[in-house]
Amino acid sequence: MRNHNRTTRMALVALALSLPLGMAACGSNDTTSSSSPGSSSSMSESPMSSSPMTESPMASGSAMADGKPFGAGCSAVPADGKGSFAGMAMDPVATAAGNNPVLSTLVKAVGDAGLADTLNTTQDITVFAPTNDAFSALDKPTMDAAMADPKGLLTKVLTNHVVPGRLAPGKVAGDHKTLAGTMITVTGSGEDVMIGKAKVVCGNVQTANATVYIVDQVLLPAS
């Protein structure tokens, strides 16, 4: 009987000792499982915090697209290099035009008239720039007379293509006083813009100091 009581007491002691260990183990497992969801949650949220950054390029691209050049003649402008739209935007207008093969005759005339520095250093102007074909379409006597008088007639012809202020497409229509002291009238809107009988074939071309509208005719001042 005493042996039986002794055995029972030992079993109770062993059970009492094992209970704290089991509860501690359960507590350890509960702590691990409760921290795990928190850790998983913080990892899943981290990509969301970067989402505003991924949207910025899209917004920037949209803003750039609003001011792009327009017109069928823009396809003749080089796609890359200094003569491209991006390249021209880095230089003042006379330098920028000199890098564009579409405007080589205009650039030669500007050089002969000694106007390159004036155009490059005058801030915020709009230039209606005749293409090479526009100069070729002039009758020979008129072209010869202008080239023979670079500081007089040629200068007046060229400055008849320049007006103060950078005129955006939505503001270009109207009457404008040129650097030659003459008046020109711009009509139309969108991609259908005219200066007299001259048509804008590539408009809203940006340079460092000017907005350029490339036109298909030379704008001769009234005699």
PyMOL commands that set and color helices and strands:
alter all, ss='L'
color gray80, all
select helices_A, chain A and resi 2-49+51-66+72-76+85-88+93-98+101-113+116-121+132-136+140-148+153-159
alter helices_A, ss='H'
color red, helices_A
select strands_A, chain A and resi 125-130+162-164+174-177+183-189+192-195+198-206+210-215
alter strands_A, ss='S'
color yellow, strands_A
deselect
rebuild
show_as cartoon
